[in-house]
Amino acid sequence: MGRPKLTYIQRATRIDEFLVQLDAICEDDHKKISDYTQDELVEEAQYCLDKLTEDLNDDSFVDDAPYNKKQIRMLRKYIDDFS
């Protein structure tokens, strides 16, 4: 028997850039991550993905490219799995 699947909240917290964004949003909204619906987190993941993709195309972020590519892959998988 395999490991149990992670919830949309657990998976969100494993994506570093997404977690940073979620922490900021939670602070602004005075909420916990668990207060957001799956659809809301998928929407935020899409925003984070767009921002990272934009950064990847910006020459000033060349040193961050491998990290950003990994984060982008994780966000795409998250969006695919939960949308």
C-alpha positions, 0 to 999 in steps of 0.5 A: 500500500502506498503513501496517502495522497497529500491534500491541496494545502499540504502540497501548497506548503511544499512549494517554496515560492508559493508558500512565501506568497501564501504567507504574505496573503495570509498576513494581509487577509488575517487568515490561515492557509487552511481558510482558503478553498482549493480553487482559491489556492489554485488561482494563487498558484497560477499567479505565482507561476506567471510571476516565476515564468516572467522572472525566468525570462528576465536576464537579471534573474539568470542565477535563479533559473534552475531554482525557478524552473523547479518551482515552475514544474512543481506549480504546474503539477499542483495546478494540474492536480487540483484544478 
